[in-house]
Amino acid sequence: MGNAMGVKKNDTEEGKDDGEDDEDFDHKANNQYGKALMTQKTEARSEFAKTRTIAEQRKSLPVYGVKEEFMDLLREHNVIVAVGETGSGKTTQLTQYLHEAGYSVNGQIGCTQPRRVAAVSVAKRVSEEFGCELGTKVGYSIRFEDCTNDTTIIKYMTDGVLLRETLFEPDLDRYCAVIMDEAHERSLNTDVLFGVLRQVVARRHDFKLIITSATMDSDKFATFFGNVPVFTIPGRTFPVDTLYARTTAQDYVDAAVQQAIAIHVGQGVGDILIFMTGQEDIEATCVLLADRVSQVGEDVPPMLILPIYSQLPSDMQARIFESSEKRKVIVATNIAETSLTVDGIKFVIDTGYCKLKLYNPKMGMDSLQITPISQANANQRRGRAGRTGPGAVWRLYTESAYIAEMLTMTIPEIQRSNLANVVLLLKSMGVKDLLSFGFMDPPPQDTILNSLFQLWMLGALDNLGDITAVGNKMAQFPLDPPLSKMLLQGEEIGCSSEVMSVVSMLSVPSIFFRPKDRAEESDAARDKFFVPESDHLTLLNVYQQWTSNGYSAKWCTDHFVHQKSLKKVREVRGQLEEIFQQQKLHVNSVGNDWDLVRKAICAGYFHNSAKLRGIGEYVNLRSRIPAHLHPTSALYGLGYTPDYIVYHEVMFTVKEYMQTVTAVDAHWLSEMGPMFFSVKESSSDFHSKQRQEAEERRQMEYQQQLRDDLDRAAKQEEAAALVAAGGAVVEIGTRRKPKEAALKELKSAVTVMDDEDRRGGSGRRGGRSGGGRDRGGDDDKKDEDADSAAAKRRRRVGGGAGNNNSGNDEGAATVCGGGAPARVRKRMVMPTE
């Protein structure tokens, strides 16, 4: 397969990791996209690029013809929605136009991209047009990699990086302008940024925001930002022919391979781009295509097959930009849909499918499902063929399916994803009410409430929904909240090193491979790693065995383990260690006492706990949903099954299967989740009594915390009501009276108290505050009397009187306000009716 993909065999590759210790290992080495791109040969492939200089290429772009008109509009408005078809030049040129107009004097010019490869490749292209080295005046910033310096003027970054920067700079003071490119993709981070940047624009009048969008939803963006102007960039760079299939292909992998061979044999010079759904389909396509080409005949010229997907190492991803004498066939996920210009691509094969992440809030689980793409996705894929020359796109579905069956736009990710990470990030930014936050398309309320509930369970939010110290620490990790909680719990009980390895192993796809011709041998090798109590500990065992064998590639081959996956695990682990150092957390090891590791795992996933109900069958302790041990689990078929387990996720195939399961102690569940679980000891021995007493103390502490939080909530509500009343006294929990009526009642109440003091009584101070309204007489006269009485009362209180009557009637609530002197307010009692 390596030969099929055009990978050159390196004789020293197998042993290059052997013996490399942790001190010499650079966990960022394989993530250096910029370094990988700089080492590639990027000679021009298309006739357009070969015959024109960079300056001539820039002037030939459609956006150049409307440059002055666009800049004039930007001077008049702080927010603009720019609409331009793929290939119009908006991604590479708008940032440079802003710099040439002098905006960079006041700060950096930022441009966000949905994906890392797009951000880096565009930054490299702009640096060439700018005439500087990548990382100087033009740079990029992606997760765990910042290729900028103090002289950087134009900065390309992923939308997640800019969102993280708002944690430390709420107003984005370092930027004079931000361009949100490919906003029609509606990624999760993009939608959150919309709400954040709308607030930034309202606070900063010197800030420019440009939204680039597909034509179909530009009006929606304009309305969201306050009916801002929409600027249209006309024309496409080169024409693209669209060819539809007569019938929709049943096996899109086989159909794509056949179409690629037909283009290779029957069409002229030009590279091919095939869109597939995911890593598995891409690898199958590469192998099948290489096999079919070898069967066509010796007269067929060779081709270079290159995969690209998110889990591929960055140096392999960067190879798609390298020039080659052979025809390149790039097989990609939708990572290649946006802002990715590969010089020489003339032919695109669109299978019509992609993988979408869907979240079920009732089940509390994510799933990746293969679904048809939208019309917007199809148009983006079509645009890949016309970037550097005339091209053609073969759609493996019918025209009627495109018109009648495909959605106009993809459902925004924020409406179909787990929002726990987003909610935690917004809470750490100080957003109180998430349901009223400015989302363009608000997510389902059930999803938000489920995320708040999950964060509260993990201790990231308190009982009032405010972020805790633990939550602030969790927000610093680019992980799911349960994994972040595992790490913090591991650090607290002294096993953070082991938990870090487990979390890193969970962040990559399956590390075991199972070739069909050696299935039994691979299963036997896998069984040797099993730790009977835990799949998590099985993963830890694999990593520690690989470490003790010097990170050997040969060891991975012998034990049917993916070496690339383990290398990725090592990189992620290094990144987590770096965050630990930044947060001043300790990396500690527990040695062979792996029970503590299981306890830390329980801290992150106690909400996914289940109790044994039958042979291999469990039932969730909270939702009562049944689930089963997967046949590949270390706990499956080992002669016994633990009473209580926690699991990482549930997968639906033939039935509900739990994946990555760990046996836990019942007392751990009650300790980590006292809001759900408690343990009642049936035995009467000394240790059982001790455990029962400890359990009762935990429950009492938890109940006391709830009462304290309720008191705090009541005080906050009271303070908010007083502020809303303008400092007047109001009844908490009832409808506030009009301001004039409230003032009259306040004056009347003071009059009543003054009359009682004159009589020398110490009686009822808790009568109705509005009693004075029932007395006869002119309203103006009563107001004057009340004013004079209040003045006398203030003089008398100032002399020390009034301290002897502090009793209140039962059933009355004492409320302090700002409408009277402090000592008077203490004696004002309002009914609780």
C-alpha positions, -999 to +999 in steps of 0.1 A: +000+000+000+029+023+006+040+019-030+005+025-041+004+058-022+037+069-036+055+066-002+092+061-006+106+033+015+132+044+040+156+017+049+162+033+083+126+041+090+120+010+111+148+018+135+147+055+136+126+056+168+145+029+186+163+041+216+151+077+214+144+086+250+119+111+263+144+138+268+154+139+232+119+134+218+101+165+204+064+159+206+058+187+181+082+175+155+056+156+135+031+185+137+053+211+121+031+217+090+051+247+080+084+229+081+069+200+061+056+224+035+089+243+032+108+211+024+084+202-005+091+210-041+063+234-052+072+240-089+043+252-110+022+225-125-006+243-145+000+264-176-015+293-158+011+292-130+040+285-154+034+314-177+026+342-153+044+359-124+029+360-090+020+397-095+002+388-128-016+359-111-028+382-084-041+407-109-060+380-128-081+370-099-117+383-099-113+400-065-087+423-080-112+440-103-134+451-074-106+460-049-112+497-047-149+493-045-145+468-016-121+490+003-144+521-001-172+501+014-150+488+043-141+524+052-178+532+058-188+500+076-171+480+104-187+447+093-191+434+058-203+400+044-182+392+013-197+367-012-174+351-038-173+318-055-145+293-050-113+306-067-122+343-066-091+350-045-108+363-013-088+341+011-054+351-001-060+387-013-083+404+013-057+402+040-031+418+017-056+445+006-062+455+043-024+457+049-019+478+017-046+502+029-027+508+062-050+489+086-020+468+099-006+500+116-031+495+144-026+457+149-025+423+133-048+412+105-063+378+114-079+353+091-096+321+104-099+288+086-120+258+095-091+233+092-054+233+100-041+222+065-060+251+049-046+277+074-010+266+068-012+262+030-029+296+026-003+312+049+025+297+028+010+310-004+005+345+010+040+346+023+053+339-012+031+366-027+043+389+002+079+381-005+088+370+030+096+338+048+067+319+064+066+327+101+078+363+098+055+390+084+030+363+074+025+334+098+000+309+110-012+295+144-029+261+148-033+239+179+000+233+196+019+251+169+025+289+166+045+299+135+045+337+142+068+363+157+068+399+169+069+412+133+039+392+121+014+414+102-010+388+087-019+357+107-038+328+095-053+305+121-080+279+129-112+293+143-105+273+175-073+292+181-090+326+178-117+314+202-091+304+227-075+338+224-107+354+235-102+338+269-072+360+275-082+390+253-120+394+254-118+424+230-090+410+208-069+441+212-040+428+192-061+426+160-073+456+139-093+433+116-105+397+114-116+378+084-138+348+091-132+327+059-154+298+048-180+309+074-207+290+055-192+257+068-207+266+101-183+247+122-189+245+160-161+271+168-172+294+140-208+296+153-195+304+188-171+330+173-201+347+156-216+355+190-183+365+206-172+388+176-206+405+175-200+416+211-164+427+202-177+448+173-202+465+196-175+474+221-147+484+196-154+510+170-119+506+155-124+469+147-131+456+112-149+423+107-152+406+073-173+374+069-168+354+037-197+332+027-213+311+000-240+330-019-269+309-004-267+321+032-251+355+029-283+374+038-286+354+070-251+365+081-259+401+072-290+400+093-273+385+123-247+413+124-274+440+121-282+442+084-247+449+073-239+453+036-232+423+014-204+427-011-204+403-041-171+393-058-182+384-094-171+356-116-152+323-114-115+320-123-119+291-148-150+272-161-158+238-147-179+212-166-204+193-144-212+157-153-239+137-135-243+099-132-273+083-149-280+064-117-267+069-081-239+046-074-246+018-049-209+012-041-193+047-042-158+034-036-159+010-066-176+037-088-150+063-078-121+039-087-136+031-121-141+068-129-106+076-118-092+049-142-114+062-170-101+097-165-065+085-163-068+066-195-091+089-215-083+125-204-053+147-209-028+161-184-042+170-150-044+157-114-074+140-099-091+147-066-115+121-052-138+130-022-143+101+002-160+098+036-132+088+060-099+071+067-113+035+061-128+044+027-097+064+017-073+035+024-096+010+006-098+033-024-060+037-025-054-001-024-082-008-049-070+019-073-034+007-073-046-029-079-069-019-108-043+002-125-018-026-124-044-048-142-052-023-170-020-029-189+016-020-192+009+009-216-009+029-190+013+055-175+020+053-137+001+074-112+010+087-077-018+080-052-019+103-022-043+101+008-052+130+030-072+129+062-070+144+096-052+116+114-024+114+087+010+128+098+016+163+087+045+154+065+023+130+046-005+156+043+020+181+029+030+157+001-001+166-019+014+200-026+047+185-040+052+185-077+055+152-096+061+140-131+033+114-127-004+122-125-014+127-089-046+111-076-055+127-042-080+108-022-094+131+005-121+137+031-140+170+031-108+184+046-100+193+009-132+212+003-122+246+017-093+270+010-071+242-003-055+250-037-034+222-051-018+234-084-026+211-112-060+196-102-083+196-132-106+166-124-128+161-093-148+130-085-176+137-060-191+106-043-218+127-027-212+115+008-195+127+040-192+118+076-212+140+100-209+140+138-243+136+154-251+139+191-281+123+209-286+143+242-309+116+256-283+089+252-255+113+259-233+100+230-218+111+197-217+091+166-201+096+131-226+087+104-222+086+066-248+110+052-254+127+018-237+161+014-256+193+009-257+214-022-233+239-007-208+210-001-213+199-037-206+233-051-175+236-029-162+203-043-169+214-078-149+246-072-118+225-065-115+218-103-113+254-114-087+269-093-057+270-117-073+260-150-104+247-167-117+215-152-145+190-148-163+173-120-179+139-121-208+136-096-216+100-088-253+108-083-281+121-105-290+156-111-325+150-097-309+138-065-289+170-063-319+192-067-346+172-048-328+151-022-299+172-010-303+199+017-294+234+006-270+239+035-254+215+059-271+214+093-248+236+116-225+216+137-237+234+168-272+219+164-259+183+161-229+181+185-222+176+222-217+211+235-200+203+268-167+218+256-183+249+242-204+254+274-173+251+295-154+276+273-182+301+274-185+297+312-148+303+316-152+335+294-178+348+319-210+341+300-238+335+326-269+328+307-261+304+278-298+301+267-298+338+258-262+339+243-261+353+207-261+321+186-270+325+150-288+292+151-294+284+187-287+247+196-315+226+210-322+236+246-320+199+256-284+198+244-274+229+263-291+217+295-275+182+291-241+198+287-246+220+318-258+189+337-227+169+326-203+197+337-221+201+370-217+163+376-180+166+369-175+195+393-168+221+366-199+241+376-213+246+410-250+242+420-257+277+407-242+271+373-211+292+379-177+279+369-155+264+397-117+263+401-117+228+387-137+240+357-112+267+350-084+241+350-105+217+328-110+245+302-073+247+296-072+212+281-083+206+245-101+175+256-136+163+264-145+173+299-146+138+313-110+132+301-099+165+316-115+155+349-096+122+348-063+140+344-070+164+373-082+136+395-051+115+386-029+145+396-048+148+429-044+111+439-009+107+425-012+088+392-013+116+366+015+100+345-005+068+340-038+087+334-020+109+309-010+078+289-046+064+290-061+097+278-035+099+250-044+064+239-081+072+239-074+102+216-063+082+186-082+055+166-077+018+173-041+009+179-045-028+170-047-040+134-063-073+124-053-085+089-079-109+075-053-135+066-038-135+101-068-129+122-062-157+148-025-147+152-034-110+157-061-119+182-037-140+202-012-112+203-039-088+215-050-111+243-015-110+258-020-073+266-053-078+283-057-065+319-088-084+332-102-055+351-100-028+325-098-019+288-083+014+299-055-004+317-050-026+287-042+005+266-019+016+294-002-018+293+004-015+255+019+019+258+042+010+287+053-022+269+062-001+238+081+024+259+101-004+277+110-018+242+126+015+231+096+027+210+106+000+185+088-002+151+097-039+149+080-045+182+048-029+168+049-051+137+054-083+158+025-075+181+001-062+154+000-027+167-001+005+145+032+022+150+018+055+136-009+055+161+015+050+190+037+078+177+006+100+177-001+089+212+034+099+222+029+134+206-004+139+224+012+129+257+039+154+252+014+181+245-005+172+277+027+174+297+033+209+284-001+220+295+006+204+330+037+226+332+018+257+322-009+250+348+018+242+374+004+207+379+025+178+390+033+148+368+034+119+393+035+081+390+018+054+411+040+026+399+021-007+397-008+003+420-032+006+391-063+006+414-057+043+418-057+047+380-091+029+379-104+053+406-093+083+385-111+068+355-142+065+376-140+102+385-144+111+348-170+085+338-191+077+369-221+091+350-215+062+325-218+036+351-237+003+348-246-026+370-245-063+361-279-077+352-271-109+333-243-128+316-224-100+298-253-077+301-254-045+321-279-018+328-270+019+331-275+030+368-290+063+358-309+059+326-317+021+330-307+016+293-293-019+287-258-024+273-235-053+266-198-060+268-182-059+233-164-092+223-131-073+219-133-061+256-107-074+281-136-082+304-154-103+279-152-141+283-127-141+311-148-163+334-162-136+356-179-102+353-176-074+378-207-060+395-201-024+386-183-009+356-178+025+339-175+028+301-162+054+277-190+053+251-219+032+238-218+020+202-249+008+183-244-021+159-264-052+162-272-042+198-259-017+223-222-023+230-201-006+256-166+004+245-135+008+267-149-006+299-133-006+334-144-024+366-149+000+396-157-003+433-192+007+444-177+030+470-158+049+443-191+057+426-206+071+458-175+091+465-172+106+430-209+110+424-227+116+457-255+134+439-265+100+423-251+072+444-249+061+480-238+028+496-257+011+524-236-015+542-254-047+551-226-061+573-220-049+609-183-054+612-160-025+622-147-016+586-183-017+573-194+007+600-164+030+592-173+030+555-210+037+563-200+066+586-178+080+559-206+077+534-230+095+557-205+123+562-202+127+524-239+128+521-242+154+549-215+175+534-232+174+500-266+183+515-250+212+534-233+224+502-267+224+485-283+244+514-254+269+513-258+273+475-296+278+479-289+306+504-264+321+481-288+319+452-315+337+473-291+365+482-281+369+446-318+370+436-324+396+463-295+417+452-306+415+415-341+425+425-329+455+445-307+467+416-336+463+392-358+483+415-334+512+415-325+508+451-361+506+464-375+478+486-394+451+467-409+418+476-387+389+464-407+363+445-437+385+438-444+410+410-426+443+415-450+473+419-446+505+398-419+528+411-443+556+422-464+532+442-433+516+458-420+551+469-454+559+485-454+526+504-419+532+516-429+567+529-460+553+545-440+525+562-417+551+577-447+571+589-462+541+606-429+533+624-425+569+635-461+569+650-453+537+669-421+551+683-439+582+695-463+560+714-433+542+730-445+509+719-423+480+710-451+462+692-458+453+657-432+465+634-442+440+608-476+455+597-485+461+561-462+486+546-491+499+525-514+505+555-510+543+552-528+542+519-562+534+536-562+565+558-582+595+546-568+628+537-551+644+507-522+624+491-500+655+490-506+662+527-497+626+535-465+628+515-455+660+533-462+644+567-443+613+557-413+634+546-412+654+579-417+622+599-389+605+581-366+635+588-374+633+625-369+595+625-334+599+609-324+624+635-336+601+663-318+571+649-286+590+645-287+597+682-287+560+690-325+554+694-343+526+676-319+498+685-343+481+709-370+470+686-358+444+662-385+417+664-403+405+633-436+388+629-435+352+618-442+347+581-425+380+571-393+384+551-368+410+560-354+427+529-328+454+528-328+481+502-311+513+493-341+536+497-336+546+534-307+550+559-290+517+570-305+516+605-340+523+592-337+496+566-330+470+593-364+477+609-385+477+578-405+444+575-424+434+544-450+406+543-444+373+524-479+369+510 
